Amino acid sequence: MRMLGLPSAILCLAGLGLAQSTNSGDIRGTVTDPTGARVPNAKVTVLNVDTGVSRDYYTNIDGLYDTVSILAGRYSVTFSREGFSTLVRDGITLEVGAPLVVDGQLAVGTAQQKVEVTGEAPLLETESAEQSTTFEFQTLTELPNVTRDWRNLTKMLPGVTGTGAALTVNGAMPYYASFQADGASTTLPESANVDPTNFEAISEVQIETSTFSAQYGSGAAVYNQISKSGTNQWHGSAYEFVQNNFFNARSFFSPKVPISHFNDFGGSVAGPIRKDKLFFYFNVERILQNSFSYSYSLASG
């Protein structure tokens, strides 16, 4: 394994309208009254719970709204319109990729009256036929993984086999998958190898294995690594992962325990630069490896 020193600095400027890309998500839906009729010009406030950034949208003549492209994360959506009670939808988790449908049905009343719905999530994906799985950072860290490479965990998915970049999905030939970081290709042009993002700096990994959008181009599967970003809260980490021959045992056919010194260490810090407006995330990591394997054979005669 090569020595890796990867500083990662990510600035996130919220409230800026971006074009739809594969490092973002989308919340859309319909606003109706108690009879099911569409409500035009209803105000829809979408609040990122972690960053405190909010943005207002308004339904069109058909009662539809669409955020188009926003960062993945935890959200709260508030619906309001003159002559109706305010409706708040909490507990919404937005992931990268397919749009998330969040509808609102307003009850007749005054703006001072508020109805809150917590923990409600769509039970069926109706916006896309894609088959995908999302590994969040907590899941990635809790699963056994010797080398801290998230690609080792993809073998748990249905129809996936192989290791590293040579992953086979649904029987397709290996090396035909698309590996991305925040929507951009990470395939090295000269060697065609894949350079995975620093494990600690990953927020989630979305893996699409079937009927995904043509916007991703060709490939039997799409692996999209999403980087962490800062929030209104300060966060940090310090870590070291060690492999050493001191902990190992000699194999039956080896006269000695092979020398193995592997140290993977680093740290990160994240927080606000300007509350509710500008945030940062910084991570640095280094790998030191000094290993030597003994070869030993038995001869008879």
C-alpha positions as CSV (number, residue, x, y, z in Angstrom):
1,M,0.0,0.0,0.0
2,R,1.3,3.4,-0.9
3,M,1.8,6.2,1.6
4,L,-1.1,8.5,1.7
5,G,-1.4,12.0,3.0
6,L,-4.7,13.5,2.1
7,P,-5.7,16.8,3.5
8,S,-9.3,17.6,2.7
9,A,-10.8,21.0,3.1
10,I,-14.4,21.5,2.1
11,L,-16.2,24.8,2.2
12,C,-20.0,24.7,2.1
13,L,-21.8,27.9,1.1
14,A,-25.5,27.4,1.8
15,G,-28.4,29.2,0.2
16,L,-26.8,29.2,-3.2
17,G,-28.9,27.8,-6.1
18,L,-27.0,24.9,-7.8
19,A,-27.8,22.9,-10.9
20,Q,-28.9,19.3,-10.3
21,S,-25.9,17.1,-9.8
22,T,-25.0,13.7,-8.3
23,N,-23.7,15.1,-5.1
24,S,-27.0,16.5,-4.0
25,G,-30.6,15.5,-3.4
26,D,-34.0,16.9,-4.2
27,I,-37.2,17.4,-2.2
28,R,-40.4,17.9,-4.1
29,G,-44.1,17.4,-3.5
30,T,-47.7,18.7,-3.8
31,V,-49.7,20.9,-1.4
32,T,-53.4,20.3,-1.2
33,D,-56.4,21.4,0.9
34,P,-58.7,19.1,2.9
35,T,-60.7,18.2,-0.2
36,G,-57.6,17.2,-2.2
37,A,-57.6,20.3,-4.4
38,R,-54.2,21.8,-5.3
39,V,-53.1,24.9,-3.4
40,P,-51.2,27.4,-5.5
41,N,-48.8,30.0,-4.1
42,A,-48.4,28.1,-0.8
43,K,-45.1,28.9,1.0
44,V,-42.8,25.9,1.6
45,T,-39.9,26.5,3.9
46,V,-37.1,23.9,3.8
47,L,-34.8,24.0,6.8
48,N,-31.5,22.0,7.1
49,V,-31.6,21.0,10.8
50,D,-27.8,20.6,11.1
51,T,-26.7,23.9,9.5
52,G,-29.7,26.1,10.2
53,V,-29.9,27.1,6.6
54,S,-33.4,27.6,5.3
55,R,-34.9,28.6,2.0
56,D,-38.4,29.5,0.9
57,Y,-40.2,28.0,-2.1
58,Y,-43.7,28.6,-3.5
59,T,-46.0,26.2,-5.2
60,N,-47.0,26.8,-8.8
61,I,-50.5,27.0,-10.2
62,D,-50.7,23.2,-9.9
63,G,-49.7,23.2,-6.3
64,L,-46.3,21.7,-7.0
65,Y,-42.9,22.7,-5.5
66,D,-39.4,21.5,-6.1
67,T,-36.1,22.3,-4.3
68,V,-34.2,21.2,-7.5
69,S,-30.8,20.6,-5.8
70,I,-29.9,20.7,-2.1
71,L,-27.3,19.1,0.2
72,A,-28.1,15.7,1.7
73,G,-28.9,15.8,5.4
74,R,-31.7,16.1,7.9
75,Y,-34.5,18.5,7.1
76,S,-37.8,20.0,8.3
77,V,-40.4,21.2,5.8
78,T,-43.0,23.9,6.8
79,F,-46.1,24.5,4.6
80,S,-48.2,27.7,5.1
81,R,-50.9,29.6,3.2
82,E,-53.3,32.4,4.2
83,G,-56.6,30.8,5.5
84,F,-54.9,27.5,6.4
85,S,-53.1,26.2,9.5
86,T,-49.3,25.8,9.3
87,L,-48.1,22.3,8.7
88,V,-44.6,21.2,9.8
89,R,-43.1,17.9,8.6
90,D,-40.1,16.9,10.7
91,G,-37.7,13.9,10.8
92,I,-37.0,14.0,7.0
93,T,-33.7,12.5,6.0
94,L,-32.5,13.4,2.5
95,E,-30.0,11.2,0.7
96,V,-28.1,11.8,-2.5
97,G,-29.8,10.7,-5.7
98,A,-33.5,10.2,-6.4
99,P,-35.9,12.9,-5.4
100,L,-37.7,12.6,-2.1
101,V,-41.5,13.3,-2.2
102,V,-42.8,15.3,0.8
103,D,-46.5,16.3,0.3
104,G,-48.5,18.6,2.5
105,Q,-52.2,18.7,3.2
106,L,-53.3,22.0,4.8
107,A,-56.2,22.2,7.2
108,V,-58.5,25.1,7.2
109,G,-57.6,27.5,10.1
110,T,-55.4,30.5,11.0
111,A,-51.7,30.9,10.4
112,Q,-51.2,30.8,14.2
113,Q,-52.5,27.2,14.3
114,K,-49.8,24.7,13.7
115,V,-49.9,21.0,12.9
116,E,-46.6,19.0,13.4
117,V,-45.9,15.6,11.8
118,T,-42.7,13.9,13.1
119,G,-40.9,10.9,11.8
120,E,-43.1,10.4,8.8
121,A,-41.2,9.1,5.7
122,P,-42.3,7.8,2.3
123,L,-42.8,4.1,2.3
124,L,-42.5,3.6,-1.5
125,E,-40.1,5.2,-4.0
126,T,-42.4,6.5,-6.7
127,E,-40.0,8.9,-8.5
128,S,-37.5,6.5,-9.8
129,A,-37.1,2.7,-10.6
130,E,-33.4,2.6,-9.7
131,Q,-32.1,0.0,-7.2
132,S,-29.7,1.6,-4.8
133,T,-28.2,1.3,-1.3
134,T,-26.7,4.0,0.9
135,F,-24.0,3.3,3.4
136,E,-23.9,6.1,6.0
137,F,-20.7,6.9,7.8
138,Q,-21.9,5.3,11.1
139,T,-22.6,2.0,9.2
140,L,-19.2,2.1,7.5
141,T,-17.4,2.5,10.8
142,E,-19.4,-0.1,12.7
143,L,-18.9,-2.9,10.2
144,P,-15.7,-5.0,10.3
145,N,-13.2,-3.7,7.8
146,V,-9.5,-4.4,8.1
147,T,-8.2,-1.9,5.5
148,R,-10.7,0.9,6.0
149,D,-11.7,0.7,2.4
150,W,-15.5,1.0,1.9
151,R,-15.3,-1.1,-1.2
152,N,-14.8,-4.2,0.9
153,L,-18.3,-3.8,2.3
154,T,-20.1,-3.8,-1.1
155,K,-19.8,-7.6,-1.1
156,M,-22.7,-7.7,1.3
157,L,-25.1,-6.4,-1.3
158,P,-27.2,-8.7,-3.5
159,G,-25.6,-9.5,-6.8
160,V,-22.1,-8.0,-5.9
161,T,-18.9,-10.0,-5.8
162,G,-15.2,-9.3,-6.1
163,T,-12.8,-7.0,-4.3
164,G,-11.5,-3.4,-4.7
165,A,-12.2,-1.9,-8.1
166,A,-12.7,-5.4,-9.6
167,L,-16.3,-5.5,-8.5
168,T,-18.8,-7.6,-10.4
169,V,-22.5,-6.5,-10.2
170,N,-25.4,-8.6,-11.4
171,G,-23.0,-10.8,-13.5
172,A,-21.5,-7.9,-15.5
173,M,-17.8,-7.8,-16.4
174,P,-15.6,-6.1,-13.7
175,Y,-14.0,-2.7,-14.3
176,Y,-17.2,-1.4,-16.0
177,A,-18.5,0.4,-12.9
178,S,-18.4,4.1,-12.4
179,F,-16.6,5.3,-9.2
180,Q,-17.4,8.9,-8.2
181,A,-16.6,11.4,-5.5
182,D,-19.3,14.0,-5.0
183,G,-20.5,13.3,-8.5
184,A,-17.0,13.5,-10.2
185,S,-15.2,10.5,-11.6
186,T,-12.3,9.2,-9.5
187,T,-10.9,6.8,-12.1
188,L,-7.2,7.6,-12.8
189,P,-6.8,8.3,-16.5
190,E,-3.4,6.6,-17.0
191,S,-3.8,3.4,-15.0
192,A,-7.6,3.2,-14.9
193,N,-7.3,2.5,-11.1
194,V,-9.7,3.9,-8.7
195,D,-8.6,6.3,-5.9
196,P,-11.2,6.0,-3.1
197,T,-11.8,9.0,-0.8
198,N,-10.2,9.2,2.6
199,F,-12.4,6.9,4.7
200,E,-12.8,9.5,7.6
201,A,-13.9,12.2,5.2
202,I,-16.9,10.2,3.8
203,S,-20.4,11.2,4.8
204,E,-22.1,8.4,2.9
205,V,-21.6,6.1,-0.1
206,Q,-24.5,5.6,-2.5
207,I,-24.4,2.4,-4.6
208,E,-26.7,2.1,-7.6
209,T,-26.9,-1.3,-9.1
210,S,-29.8,-1.2,-11.6
211,T,-31.9,1.1,-13.7
212,F,-30.2,4.2,-12.6
213,S,-30.4,7.5,-14.5
214,A,-28.6,8.1,-17.8
215,Q,-26.9,11.2,-16.3
216,Y,-24.3,8.8,-14.8
217,G,-23.1,7.6,-18.2
218,S,-22.2,4.0,-18.8
219,G,-21.4,1.4,-16.2
220,A,-22.8,-1.7,-14.6
221,A,-23.0,0.1,-11.3
222,V,-22.4,3.6,-9.8
223,Y,-20.5,4.1,-6.6
224,N,-20.8,7.7,-5.4
225,Q,-18.7,8.8,-2.4
226,I,-20.2,11.9,-0.7
227,S,-17.8,14.1,1.4
228,K,-18.6,15.4,4.9
229,S,-19.3,19.1,5.4
230,G,-19.4,21.3,8.4
231,T,-22.4,22.3,10.5
232,N,-23.3,24.8,13.2
233,Q,-21.8,22.5,15.7
234,W,-18.1,21.9,16.3
235,H,-17.0,18.3,15.6
236,G,-13.6,16.7,15.6
237,S,-11.9,13.3,15.7
238,A,-8.5,11.7,16.2
239,Y,-7.7,8.1,15.4
240,E,-5.1,5.5,14.8
241,F,-5.4,2.0,13.4
242,V,-2.5,-0.4,14.0
243,Q,-1.4,-3.7,12.6
244,N,1.8,-5.2,14.0
245,N,3.6,-8.6,13.9
246,F,3.7,-8.4,17.8
247,F,0.0,-9.3,17.7
248,N,0.3,-12.0,15.1
249,A,1.1,-15.7,15.3
250,R,3.5,-17.7,13.1
251,S,1.8,-19.9,10.4
252,F,2.5,-23.6,10.3
253,F,4.8,-23.4,7.3
254,S,6.7,-20.2,8.3
255,P,9.8,-20.2,10.5
256,K,9.1,-16.7,11.7
257,V,6.3,-14.3,12.1
258,P,6.4,-12.0,9.1
259,I,7.4,-8.4,9.9
260,S,4.4,-6.2,9.7
261,H,4.2,-2.5,10.9
262,F,1.1,-0.7,9.7
263,N,-0.1,2.6,11.1
264,D,-3.1,4.6,9.8
265,F,-3.5,7.8,11.8
266,G,-5.1,11.2,11.4
267,G,-7.7,13.6,12.6
268,S,-10.5,16.0,11.5
269,V,-12.2,19.2,12.6
270,A,-15.4,20.8,11.4
271,G,-17.5,23.7,12.3
272,P,-19.1,27.0,11.3
273,I,-17.2,30.0,9.8
274,R,-20.4,32.1,9.9
275,K,-23.4,30.5,11.6
276,D,-26.2,29.5,9.3
277,K,-24.1,30.6,6.3
278,L,-20.6,29.2,5.9
279,F,-19.0,26.0,7.2
280,F,-15.8,24.0,6.8
281,Y,-14.5,20.5,7.2
282,F,-10.8,19.6,7.3
283,N,-9.2,16.1,7.5
284,V,-5.6,14.9,7.3
285,E,-4.5,11.3,7.3
286,R,-1.2,9.4,6.9
287,I,-0.4,5.7,6.4
288,L,3.0,4.3,7.4
289,Q,3.7,0.7,6.4
290,N,6.9,-1.3,6.8
291,S,6.3,-5.0,6.1
292,F,8.4,-7.9,4.8
293,S,7.2,-11.4,4.1
294,Y,9.4,-14.5,4.4
295,S,9.2,-17.3,1.8
296,Y,9.9,-20.8,3.0
297,S,9.7,-24.1,1.3
298,L,10.3,-27.7,2.2
299,A,12.3,-30.1,0.0
300,S,12.6,-33.8,0.1
301,G,15.2,-36.2,-1.5
